[in-house]
Amino acid sequence: MPVYDAVVIGLGPAGSASLRRLQELGVKSIGIERKKEPENPVVCEEYLPFKEDIVFITKKPSVKKAYEYIEKAQKLNIFSGIEMRFKGGKKFFLKIRGFTVDRKEMVKGMLEGAEYYTSNMVTKITKVGSEYVVKTNKGLEFTAKNIVVADGYPSTSRRLLGTRNEIEPINVAVGLNVKMETPSLNNDIVYMYSSPHTEGGYAWIIPFKDEISNVGIGIRFNYIKSGVNIVQRFNEFLKEDPWNIFSHSKILERPKSRWIPVSGFYGEPVLDRVFFVGDALGAVNPINGGGIFTSMALGILAADAIWLENPKIYEERSWSEVGSILKIGKAYRKVVDFVYENWSVGSLLLRLVPQKLMEKIIKGEKTFIYSLFR
């Protein structure tokens, strides 16, 4: 069995970007994915902001590289902005342009030419001298000098390595999403809705392509542990129908759900020569739930550090280019927590927030609010 320079565990956006970058750098690497086909089925996010609208982070080298990969995928729909409504409160139109991509096709493009196995779940990771031995449930065995862990949250690889793989319920959300036929919807806008029944999160309608939309809801896990039923909340959102479109719409599939860490980094980025990326580190922005390009950026940074044979560089750059931005989003999330715990007052206070300030907050850009809540 050959010895690889790197094994990448998990081939979502983070792992695929890492494997692609390793391939570009000439690093002998292999990928392992538990699903029969990477990103099939896709759960939740297929929306991205235009890089020109979030320059405060896309100027970072790793994020810039991530967008090079993203822009090779076809843009299925383009948005002029986001309409955000708070029940009993203010309505905002946020001038944050964006687009949708097919995550499955985007990942497929990044994996082109790479060596990888699907339908294999990692069951054991052992350190043998200066190398790691990775075993799967199908009896495959790989030896590598480095490991990139990109298997999501909660991370099986983290558990196998004996490091932290679960975080506090308040720092995790559960997302539920379906594809719907929405013929009467304005496809130029992303829709976000918050009410006392979207506890700790929000509901969304994202026109995906043609007359098909991603419709879903995210609720913080601490509320679910207290008895909130996410399926019931989703059905309540459909019944409330804030934009009067669901009576003319049709659900096209069974609901799919996933865990979403909204904590920012929840562990060390690197242990010895094991690099944690994507949701296995906490790459989702806590204020908006977005995590595609941040996850990919971390995968790219891990690949660069492996090529340079310097894990310390990943620890430093993962924080300076991604983690520090997520920290701002987590500070803003404290405002969200206050609003949900005090809805009648919080929703009224939101009326005082100027549109430009709300745009920066939802992007996760630093403002004076960050200084108040960090």
Contacts in CASP RR format, 6 or more apart in sequence:
PFRMAT RR
TARGET T0000
AUTHOR 0000-0000-0000
METHOD contacts of the structure
MODEL  1
MPVYDAVVIGLGPAGSASLRRLQELGVKSIGIERKKEPENPVVCEEYLPF
KEDIVFITKKPSVKKAYEYIEKAQKLNIFSGIEMRFKGGKKFFLKIRGFT
VDRKEMVKGMLEGAEYYTSNMVTKITKVGSEYVVKTNKGLEFTAKNIVVA
DGYPSTSRRLLGTRNEIEPINVAVGLNVKMETPSLNNDIVYMYSSPHTEG
GYAWIIPFKDEISNVGIGIRFNYIKSGVNIVQRFNEFLKEDPWNIFSHSK
ILERPKSRWIPVSGFYGEPVLDRVFFVGDALGAVNPINGGGIFTSMALGI
LAADAIWLENPKIYEERSWSEVGSILKIGKAYRKVVDFVYENWSVGSLLL
RLVPQKLMEKIIKGEKTFIYSLFR
1 141 0 8 1.000
1 142 0 8 1.000
1 143 0 8 1.000
2 28 0 8 1.000
2 143 0 8 1.000
3 131 0 8 1.000
3 143 0 8 1.000
3 144 0 8 1.000
3 145 0 8 1.000
4 28 0 8 1.000
4 29 0 8 1.000
4 30 0 8 1.000
4 142 0 8 1.000
4 143 0 8 1.000
4 144 0 8 1.000
4 145 0 8 1.000
5 22 0 8 1.000
5 27 0 8 1.000
5 28 0 8 1.000
5 29 0 8 1.000
5 144 0 8 1.000
5 145 0 8 1.000
5 146 0 8 1.000
5 306 0 8 1.000
6 22 0 8 1.000
6 27 0 8 1.000
6 28 0 8 1.000
6 29 0 8 1.000
6 30 0 8 1.000
6 144 0 8 1.000
6 145 0 8 1.000
6 146 0 8 1.000
6 147 0 8 1.000
6 148 0 8 1.000
6 303 0 8 1.000
6 306 0 8 1.000
7 29 0 8 1.000
7 30 0 8 1.000
7 31 0 8 1.000
7 32 0 8 1.000
7 132 0 8 1.000
7 134 0 8 1.000
7 142 0 8 1.000
7 144 0 8 1.000
7 146 0 8 1.000
7 147 0 8 1.000
7 148 0 8 1.000
8 15 0 8 1.000
8 18 0 8 1.000
8 19 0 8 1.000
8 22 0 8 1.000
8 29 0 8 1.000
8 30 0 8 1.000
8 31 0 8 1.000
8 32 0 8 1.000
8 116 0 8 1.000
8 147 0 8 1.000
8 148 0 8 1.000
8 150 0 8 1.000
9 31 0 8 1.000
9 32 0 8 1.000
9 122 0 8 1.000
9 134 0 8 1.000
9 147 0 8 1.000
9 148 0 8 1.000
9 149 0 8 1.000
9 150 0 8 1.000
9 151 0 8 1.000
9 157 0 8 1.000
10 31 0 8 1.000
10 32 0 8 1.000
10 33 0 8 1.000
10 34 0 8 1.000
10 38 0 8 1.000
10 150 0 8 1.000
10 151 0 8 1.000
10 152 0 8 1.000
11 19 0 8 1.000
11 31 0 8 1.000
11 32 0 8 1.000
11 33 0 8 1.000
11 38 0 8 1.000
11 39 0 8 1.000
11 107 0 8 1.000
11 111 0 8 1.000
11 116 0 8 1.000
11 118 0 8 1.000
11 150 0 8 1.000
12 33 0 8 1.000
12 38 0 8 1.000
12 39 0 8 1.000
12 103 0 8 1.000
12 107 0 8 1.000
12 150 0 8 1.000
12 295 0 8 1.000
13 39 0 8 1.000
13 103 0 8 1.000
13 106 0 8 1.000
13 107 0 8 1.000
13 278 0 8 1.000
13 292 0 8 1.000
13 295 0 8 1.000
13 296 0 8 1.000
14 150 0 8 1.000
14 152 0 8 1.000
14 277 0 8 1.000
14 278 0 8 1.000
14 279 0 8 1.000
14 280 0 8 1.000
14 283 0 8 1.000
14 295 0 8 1.000
14 296 0 8 1.000
14 298 0 8 1.000
14 299 0 8 1.000
15 31 0 8 1.000
15 148 0 8 1.000
15 150 0 8 1.000
15 277 0 8 1.000
15 278 0 8 1.000
15 299 0 8 1.000
16 38 0 8 1.000
16 107 0 8 1.000
16 109 0 8 1.000
16 110 0 8 1.000
16 111 0 8 1.000
16 296 0 8 1.000
17 66 0 8 1.000
17 69 0 8 1.000
17 110 0 8 1.000
17 295 0 8 1.000
17 296 0 8 1.000
17 297 0 8 1.000
17 299 0 8 1.000
17 300 0 8 1.000
18 148 0 8 1.000
18 150 0 8 1.000
18 277 0 8 1.000
18 299 0 8 1.000
18 300 0 8 1.000
18 302 0 8 1.000
18 303 0 8 1.000
19 29 0 8 1.000
19 31 0 8 1.000
19 110 0 8 1.000
19 111 0 8 1.000
19 114 0 8 1.000
19 116 0 8 1.000
19 148 0 8 1.000
19 303 0 8 1.000
20 69 0 8 1.000
20 110 0 8 1.000
20 111 0 8 1.000
20 114 0 8 1.000
21 65 0 8 1.000
21 299 0 8 1.000
21 300 0 8 1.000
21 303 0 8 1.000
21 304 0 8 1.000
22 29 0 8 1.000
22 303 0 8 1.000
22 306 0 8 1.000
22 307 0 8 1.000
23 29 0 8 1.000
23 113 0 8 1.000
23 114 0 8 1.000
25 303 0 8 1.000
25 304 0 8 1.000
25 307 0 8 1.000
26 307 0 8 1.000
27 303 0 8 1.000
27 306 0 8 1.000
27 307 0 8 1.000
29 114 0 8 1.000
29 115 0 8 1.000
29 144 0 8 1.000
30 115 0 8 1.000
30 116 0 8 1.000
30 117 0 8 1.000
30 142 0 8 1.000
30 144 0 8 1.000
31 114 0 8 1.000
31 115 0 8 1.000
31 116 0 8 1.000
31 117 0 8 1.000
32 116 0 8 1.000
32 117 0 8 1.000
32 120 0 8 1.000
32 122 0 8 1.000
32 134 0 8 1.000
32 136 0 8 1.000
32 140 0 8 1.000
32 142 0 8 1.000
33 116 0 8 1.000
33 117 0 8 1.000
33 118 0 8 1.000
33 119 0 8 1.000
33 120 0 8 1.000
34 118 0 8 1.000
34 119 0 8 1.000
34 120 0 8 1.000
34 121 0 8 1.000
34 122 0 8 1.000
34 151 0 8 1.000
35 118 0 8 1.000
35 119 0 8 1.000
36 118 0 8 1.000
36 119 0 8 1.000
37 104 0 8 1.000
37 118 0 8 1.000
38 104 0 8 1.000
38 107 0 8 1.000
38 108 0 8 1.000
38 111 0 8 1.000
38 118 0 8 1.000
39 103 0 8 1.000
39 104 0 8 1.000
39 106 0 8 1.000
39 107 0 8 1.000
39 108 0 8 1.000
40 104 0 8 1.000
41 256 0 8 1.000
42 102 0 8 1.000
42 103 0 8 1.000
42 104 0 8 1.000
43 175 0 8 1.000
43 177 0 8 1.000
43 256 0 8 1.000
43 257 0 8 1.000
43 258 0 8 1.000
44 175 0 8 1.000
44 177 0 8 1.000
44 214 0 8 1.000
44 216 0 8 1.000
44 256 0 8 1.000
44 258 0 8 1.000
44 260 0 8 1.000
45 103 0 8 1.000
45 289 0 8 1.000
45 290 0 8 1.000
45 291 0 8 1.000
45 292 0 8 1.000
46 100 0 8 1.000
46 101 0 8 1.000
46 102 0 8 1.000
46 103 0 8 1.000
46 206 0 8 1.000
46 208 0 8 1.000
46 214 0 8 1.000
47 79 0 8 1.000
47 98 0 8 1.000
47 99 0 8 1.000
47 100 0 8 1.000
47 190 0 8 1.000
47 206 0 8 1.000
47 214 0 8 1.000
48 70 0 8 1.000
48 98 0 8 1.000
48 99 0 8 1.000
48 100 0 8 1.000
48 101 0 8 1.000
48 292 0 8 1.000
48 293 0 8 1.000
49 96 0 8 1.000
49 97 0 8 1.000
49 98 0 8 1.000
49 363 0 8 1.000
50 97 0 8 1.000
50 98 0 8 1.000
50 99 0 8 1.000
51 58 0 8 1.000
51 63 0 8 1.000
51 64 0 8 1.000
51 67 0 8 1.000
52 58 0 8 1.000
52 97 0 8 1.000
53 96 0 8 1.000
53 97 0 8 1.000
53 98 0 8 1.000
53 363 0 8 1.000
54 96 0 8 1.000
54 363 0 8 1.000
54 365 0 8 1.000
56 325 0 8 1.000
56 363 0 8 1.000
56 365 0 8 1.000
56 366 0 8 1.000
57 63 0 8 1.000
57 294 0 8 1.000
57 325 0 8 1.000
58 64 0 8 1.000
58 67 0 8 1.000
58 293 0 8 1.000
60 297 0 8 1.000
60 320 0 8 1.000
60 321 0 8 1.000
60 322 0 8 1.000
61 321 0 8 1.000
62 297 0 8 1.000
62 298 0 8 1.000
62 299 0 8 1.000
62 300 0 8 1.000
62 301 0 8 1.000
62 304 0 8 1.000
62 317 0 8 1.000
62 321 0 8 1.000
62 322 0 8 1.000
63 293 0 8 1.000
63 294 0 8 1.000
63 297 0 8 1.000
63 321 0 8 1.000
63 322 0 8 1.000
65 297 0 8 1.000
65 300 0 8 1.000
66 293 0 8 1.000
66 296 0 8 1.000
66 297 0 8 1.000
66 300 0 8 1.000
67 293 0 8 1.000
69 106 0 8 1.000
69 110 0 8 1.000
69 296 0 8 1.000
70 101 0 8 1.000
70 106 0 8 1.000
70 292 0 8 1.000
70 293 0 8 1.000
70 296 0 8 1.000
72 106 0 8 1.000
72 109 0 8 1.000
73 101 0 8 1.000
73 102 0 8 1.000
73 105 0 8 1.000
73 106 0 8 1.000
73 109 0 8 1.000
74 101 0 8 1.000
74 102 0 8 1.000
74 105 0 8 1.000
75 99 0 8 1.000
75 100 0 8 1.000
75 101 0 8 1.000
76 99 0 8 1.000
76 100 0 8 1.000
76 101 0 8 1.000
76 102 0 8 1.000
76 208 0 8 1.000
76 209 0 8 1.000
77 99 0 8 1.000
77 100 0 8 1.000
77 187 0 8 1.000
77 207 0 8 1.000
77 208 0 8 1.000
77 209 0 8 1.000
78 97 0 8 1.000
78 98 0 8 1.000
78 99 0 8 1.000
78 188 0 8 1.000
79 97 0 8 1.000
79 98 0 8 1.000
79 99 0 8 1.000
79 188 0 8 1.000
79 189 0 8 1.000
79 190 0 8 1.000
79 207 0 8 1.000
80 95 0 8 1.000
80 97 0 8 1.000
80 188 0 8 1.000
80 189 0 8 1.000
81 93 0 8 1.000
81 94 0 8 1.000
81 95 0 8 1.000
81 96 0 8 1.000
81 97 0 8 1.000
81 98 0 8 1.000
81 188 0 8 1.000
81 189 0 8 1.000
81 190 0 8 1.000
82 92 0 8 1.000
82 93 0 8 1.000
82 94 0 8 1.000
82 96 0 8 1.000
82 189 0 8 1.000
82 190 0 8 1.000
82 191 0 8 1.000
82 192 0 8 1.000
82 362 0 8 1.000
83 91 0 8 1.000
83 92 0 8 1.000
83 93 0 8 1.000
83 94 0 8 1.000
83 189 0 8 1.000
83 190 0 8 1.000
83 191 0 8 1.000
83 192 0 8 1.000
84 91 0 8 1.000
84 92 0 8 1.000
84 93 0 8 1.000
84 94 0 8 1.000
84 192 0 8 1.000
84 193 0 8 1.000
84 194 0 8 1.000
84 358 0 8 1.000
84 362 0 8 1.000
85 91 0 8 1.000
85 92 0 8 1.000
85 191 0 8 1.000
85 192 0 8 1.000
85 193 0 8 1.000
85 194 0 8 1.000
85 242 0 8 1.000
86 194 0 8 1.000
86 195 0 8 1.000
86 347 0 8 1.000
86 350 0 8 1.000
87 193 0 8 1.000
87 194 0 8 1.000
87 195 0 8 1.000
87 196 0 8 1.000
87 242 0 8 1.000
87 347 0 8 1.000
88 347 0 8 1.000
89 347 0 8 1.000
89 348 0 8 1.000
89 350 0 8 1.000
89 351 0 8 1.000
90 347 0 8 1.000
90 350 0 8 1.000
90 351 0 8 1.000
90 353 0 8 1.000
92 355 0 8 1.000
92 358 0 8 1.000
93 355 0 8 1.000
94 355 0 8 1.000
94 358 0 8 1.000
94 359 0 8 1.000
94 362 0 8 1.000
95 359 0 8 1.000
96 359 0 8 1.000
96 362 0 8 1.000
96 363 0 8 1.000
98 190 0 8 1.000
100 206 0 8 1.000
100 207 0 8 1.000
100 208 0 8 1.000
100 209 0 8 1.000
100 214 0 8 1.000
103 292 0 8 1.000
117 136 0 8 1.000
117 140 0 8 1.000
119 138 0 8 1.000
120 136 0 8 1.000
120 137 0 8 1.000
120 138 0 8 1.000
120 140 0 8 1.000
121 136 0 8 1.000
121 137 0 8 1.000
121 156 0 8 1.000
122 134 0 8 1.000
122 135 0 8 1.000
122 136 0 8 1.000
122 151 0 8 1.000
122 156 0 8 1.000
122 157 0 8 1.000
122 160 0 8 1.000
123 135 0 8 1.000
123 136 0 8 1.000
123 137 0 8 1.000
123 160 0 8 1.000
124 133 0 8 1.000
124 134 0 8 1.000
124 135 0 8 1.000
124 160 0 8 1.000
125 132 0 8 1.000
125 133 0 8 1.000
125 134 0 8 1.000
125 135 0 8 1.000
125 147 0 8 1.000
125 157 0 8 1.000
125 160 0 8 1.000
125 161 0 8 1.000
126 132 0 8 1.000
126 133 0 8 1.000
126 135 0 8 1.000
127 272 0 8 1.000
128 143 0 8 1.000
130 145 0 8 1.000
131 143 0 8 1.000
131 144 0 8 1.000
131 145 0 8 1.000
132 143 0 8 1.000
132 144 0 8 1.000
132 145 0 8 1.000
132 146 0 8 1.000
132 147 0 8 1.000
132 273 0 8 1.000
132 274 0 8 1.000
133 141 0 8 1.000
133 142 0 8 1.000
133 143 0 8 1.000
134 141 0 8 1.000
134 142 0 8 1.000
134 143 0 8 1.000
134 144 0 8 1.000
134 147 0 8 1.000
135 141 0 8 1.000
145 273 0 8 1.000
146 273 0 8 1.000
146 274 0 8 1.000
146 275 0 8 1.000
146 306 0 8 1.000
147 157 0 8 1.000
147 273 0 8 1.000
147 274 0 8 1.000
147 275 0 8 1.000
148 275 0 8 1.000
148 277 0 8 1.000
148 299 0 8 1.000
148 302 0 8 1.000
148 303 0 8 1.000
148 306 0 8 1.000
149 155 0 8 1.000
149 157 0 8 1.000
149 158 0 8 1.000
149 161 0 8 1.000
149 274 0 8 1.000
149 275 0 8 1.000
149 276 0 8 1.000
149 277 0 8 1.000
149 280 0 8 1.000
150 277 0 8 1.000
150 278 0 8 1.000
150 280 0 8 1.000
150 295 0 8 1.000
150 299 0 8 1.000
151 157 0 8 1.000
151 280 0 8 1.000
152 278 0 8 1.000
152 279 0 8 1.000
152 280 0 8 1.000
153 165 0 8 1.000
153 172 0 8 1.000
153 259 0 8 1.000
153 260 0 8 1.000
153 261 0 8 1.000
153 279 0 8 1.000
153 280 0 8 1.000
153 282 0 8 1.000
154 165 0 8 1.000
154 166 0 8 1.000
154 259 0 8 1.000
155 165 0 8 1.000
155 276 0 8 1.000
155 279 0 8 1.000
155 280 0 8 1.000
156 165 0 8 1.000
157 280 0 8 1.000
158 164 0 8 1.000
158 165 0 8 1.000
158 276 0 8 1.000
158 280 0 8 1.000
159 165 0 8 1.000
161 271 0 8 1.000
161 274 0 8 1.000
163 267 0 8 1.000
163 268 0 8 1.000
163 271 0 8 1.000
164 266 0 8 1.000
164 267 0 8 1.000
167 261 0 8 1.000
167 263 0 8 1.000
167 266 0 8 1.000
168 222 0 8 1.000
168 263 0 8 1.000
169 220 0 8 1.000
169 221 0 8 1.000
169 222 0 8 1.000
169 224 0 8 1.000
169 225 0 8 1.000
170 220 0 8 1.000
170 221 0 8 1.000
170 222 0 8 1.000
170 337 0 8 1.000
171 261 0 8 1.000
171 262 0 8 1.000
171 263 0 8 1.000
171 266 0 8 1.000
172 220 0 8 1.000
172 221 0 8 1.000
172 259 0 8 1.000
172 260 0 8 1.000
172 261 0 8 1.000
172 262 0 8 1.000
172 263 0 8 1.000
173 200 0 8 1.000
173 201 0 8 1.000
173 218 0 8 1.000
173 219 0 8 1.000
173 220 0 8 1.000
173 221 0 8 1.000
173 259 0 8 1.000
173 260 0 8 1.000
173 262 0 8 1.000
173 289 0 8 1.000
174 218 0 8 1.000
174 219 0 8 1.000
174 221 0 8 1.000
174 224 0 8 1.000
174 230 0 8 1.000
174 257 0 8 1.000
174 258 0 8 1.000
174 259 0 8 1.000
174 260 0 8 1.000
175 216 0 8 1.000
175 217 0 8 1.000
175 218 0 8 1.000
175 219 0 8 1.000
175 230 0 8 1.000
175 257 0 8 1.000
175 258 0 8 1.000
175 259 0 8 1.000
175 260 0 8 1.000
176 216 0 8 1.000
176 217 0 8 1.000
176 218 0 8 1.000
176 230 0 8 1.000
176 231 0 8 1.000
176 234 0 8 1.000
176 255 0 8 1.000
176 256 0 8 1.000
176 257 0 8 1.000
177 214 0 8 1.000
177 215 0 8 1.000
177 216 0 8 1.000
177 255 0 8 1.000
177 256 0 8 1.000
177 257 0 8 1.000
178 214 0 8 1.000
178 215 0 8 1.000
178 216 0 8 1.000
178 251 0 8 1.000
178 252 0 8 1.000
178 253 0 8 1.000
178 254 0 8 1.000
178 255 0 8 1.000
178 256 0 8 1.000
179 208 0 8 1.000
179 212 0 8 1.000
179 213 0 8 1.000
179 214 0 8 1.000
179 215 0 8 1.000
179 251 0 8 1.000
179 252 0 8 1.000
179 253 0 8 1.000
180 212 0 8 1.000
180 213 0 8 1.000
180 214 0 8 1.000
180 215 0 8 1.000
180 246 0 8 1.000
180 249 0 8 1.000
180 250 0 8 1.000
180 251 0 8 1.000
180 252 0 8 1.000
181 211 0 8 1.000
181 212 0 8 1.000
181 213 0 8 1.000
181 249 0 8 1.000
181 250 0 8 1.000
181 252 0 8 1.000
182 205 0 8 1.000
182 207 0 8 1.000
182 211 0 8 1.000
182 212 0 8 1.000
182 213 0 8 1.000
182 215 0 8 1.000
182 245 0 8 1.000
182 248 0 8 1.000
182 249 0 8 1.000
183 211 0 8 1.000
183 248 0 8 1.000
183 249 0 8 1.000
184 245 0 8 1.000
184 248 0 8 1.000
184 249 0 8 1.000
185 205 0 8 1.000
185 207 0 8 1.000
185 211 0 8 1.000
185 213 0 8 1.000
185 243 0 8 1.000
185 245 0 8 1.000
185 249 0 8 1.000
186 207 0 8 1.000
187 207 0 8 1.000
187 211 0 8 1.000
188 207 0 8 1.000
189 207 0 8 1.000
190 204 0 8 1.000
190 205 0 8 1.000
190 206 0 8 1.000
190 207 0 8 1.000
191 204 0 8 1.000
191 205 0 8 1.000
191 206 0 8 1.000
191 242 0 8 1.000
191 243 0 8 1.000
192 202 0 8 1.000
192 203 0 8 1.000
192 204 0 8 1.000
193 202 0 8 1.000
193 203 0 8 1.000
193 204 0 8 1.000
193 237 0 8 1.000
193 242 0 8 1.000
194 201 0 8 1.000
194 202 0 8 1.000
194 203 0 8 1.000
194 339 0 8 1.000
195 203 0 8 1.000
195 240 0 8 1.000
196 340 0 8 1.000
196 343 0 8 1.000
197 233 0 8 1.000
197 236 0 8 1.000
197 237 0 8 1.000
198 217 0 8 1.000
198 218 0 8 1.000
198 219 0 8 1.000
198 233 0 8 1.000
198 237 0 8 1.000
199 219 0 8 1.000
199 220 0 8 1.000
199 223 0 8 1.000
199 228 0 8 1.000
199 233 0 8 1.000
199 340 0 8 1.000
200 218 0 8 1.000
200 219 0 8 1.000
200 220 0 8 1.000
200 223 0 8 1.000
200 336 0 8 1.000
200 337 0 8 1.000
200 340 0 8 1.000
201 217 0 8 1.000
201 218 0 8 1.000
201 219 0 8 1.000
201 220 0 8 1.000
201 336 0 8 1.000
201 340 0 8 1.000
202 217 0 8 1.000
202 218 0 8 1.000
203 215 0 8 1.000
203 216 0 8 1.000
203 217 0 8 1.000
203 218 0 8 1.000
203 234 0 8 1.000
203 237 0 8 1.000
204 214 0 8 1.000
204 215 0 8 1.000
204 216 0 8 1.000
204 217 0 8 1.000
205 213 0 8 1.000
205 214 0 8 1.000
205 215 0 8 1.000
205 216 0 8 1.000
205 243 0 8 1.000
205 245 0 8 1.000
206 213 0 8 1.000
206 214 0 8 1.000
206 215 0 8 1.000
207 213 0 8 1.000
208 214 0 8 1.000
212 252 0 8 1.000
213 249 0 8 1.000
215 238 0 8 1.000
215 249 0 8 1.000
216 234 0 8 1.000
216 237 0 8 1.000
217 230 0 8 1.000
217 233 0 8 1.000
217 234 0 8 1.000
217 237 0 8 1.000
218 230 0 8 1.000
218 260 0 8 1.000
219 228 0 8 1.000
219 230 0 8 1.000
219 233 0 8 1.000
220 262 0 8 1.000
221 259 0 8 1.000
224 230 0 8 1.000
230 257 0 8 1.000
231 255 0 8 1.000
234 255 0 8 1.000
238 246 0 8 1.000
239 246 0 8 1.000
241 247 0 8 1.000
259 279 0 8 1.000
260 279 0 8 1.000
260 284 0 8 1.000
260 289 0 8 1.000
261 279 0 8 1.000
261 282 0 8 1.000
261 284 0 8 1.000
262 284 0 8 1.000
262 286 0 8 1.000
262 289 0 8 1.000
262 330 0 8 1.000
262 333 0 8 1.000
263 282 0 8 1.000
263 286 0 8 1.000
263 330 0 8 1.000
264 282 0 8 1.000
264 283 0 8 1.000
264 284 0 8 1.000
264 285 0 8 1.000
264 286 0 8 1.000
264 323 0 8 1.000
264 326 0 8 1.000
264 327 0 8 1.000
264 330 0 8 1.000
265 281 0 8 1.000
265 282 0 8 1.000
265 318 0 8 1.000
265 319 0 8 1.000
265 323 0 8 1.000
265 326 0 8 1.000
266 281 0 8 1.000
266 282 0 8 1.000
267 276 0 8 1.000
267 281 0 8 1.000
268 276 0 8 1.000
268 315 0 8 1.000
269 275 0 8 1.000
269 276 0 8 1.000
269 281 0 8 1.000
269 298 0 8 1.000
269 314 0 8 1.000
269 315 0 8 1.000
269 318 0 8 1.000
269 319 0 8 1.000
270 276 0 8 1.000
270 302 0 8 1.000
270 305 0 8 1.000
270 311 0 8 1.000
270 312 0 8 1.000
270 314 0 8 1.000
270 315 0 8 1.000
270 318 0 8 1.000
272 311 0 8 1.000
273 311 0 8 1.000
275 299 0 8 1.000
275 302 0 8 1.000
275 305 0 8 1.000
275 306 0 8 1.000
275 311 0 8 1.000
275 314 0 8 1.000
277 283 0 8 1.000
277 295 0 8 1.000
277 298 0 8 1.000
277 299 0 8 1.000
277 301 0 8 1.000
277 302 0 8 1.000
278 291 0 8 1.000
278 294 0 8 1.000
278 295 0 8 1.000
278 298 0 8 1.000
278 299 0 8 1.000
279 295 0 8 1.000
281 298 0 8 1.000
281 318 0 8 1.000
282 326 0 8 1.000
283 291 0 8 1.000
283 294 0 8 1.000
283 295 0 8 1.000
283 298 0 8 1.000
283 322 0 8 1.000
283 326 0 8 1.000
284 290 0 8 1.000
284 291 0 8 1.000
284 294 0 8 1.000
284 326 0 8 1.000
285 291 0 8 1.000
285 294 0 8 1.000
285 325 0 8 1.000
285 326 0 8 1.000
285 329 0 8 1.000
285 364 0 8 1.000
286 326 0 8 1.000
286 329 0 8 1.000
286 330 0 8 1.000
286 332 0 8 1.000
286 333 0 8 1.000
287 328 0 8 1.000
287 329 0 8 1.000
287 330 0 8 1.000
287 332 0 8 1.000
287 333 0 8 1.000
287 336 0 8 1.000
287 361 0 8 1.000
287 362 0 8 1.000
287 364 0 8 1.000
288 329 0 8 1.000
288 362 0 8 1.000
288 363 0 8 1.000
288 364 0 8 1.000
294 322 0 8 1.000
294 325 0 8 1.000
294 326 0 8 1.000
297 321 0 8 1.000
297 322 0 8 1.000
298 318 0 8 1.000
298 322 0 8 1.000
301 314 0 8 1.000
301 317 0 8 1.000
301 318 0 8 1.000
301 321 0 8 1.000
301 322 0 8 1.000
302 314 0 8 1.000
302 318 0 8 1.000
304 313 0 8 1.000
304 314 0 8 1.000
304 317 0 8 1.000
305 311 0 8 1.000
305 312 0 8 1.000
305 313 0 8 1.000
305 314 0 8 1.000
305 317 0 8 1.000
325 364 0 8 1.000
327 374 0 8 1.000
328 364 0 8 1.000
328 365 0 8 1.000
328 366 0 8 1.000
328 370 0 8 1.000
328 374 0 8 1.000
329 364 0 8 1.000
329 370 0 8 1.000
331 369 0 8 1.000
331 370 0 8 1.000
331 373 0 8 1.000
331 374 0 8 1.000
332 361 0 8 1.000
332 364 0 8 1.000
332 369 0 8 1.000
332 370 0 8 1.000
332 373 0 8 1.000
334 373 0 8 1.000
335 361 0 8 1.000
335 369 0 8 1.000
335 373 0 8 1.000
338 346 0 8 1.000
339 346 0 8 1.000
339 347 0 8 1.000
339 349 0 8 1.000
339 350 0 8 1.000
353 361 0 8 1.000
357 367 0 8 1.000
357 369 0 8 1.000
360 366 0 8 1.000
360 367 0 8 1.000
361 367 0 8 1.000
361 369 0 8 1.000
END
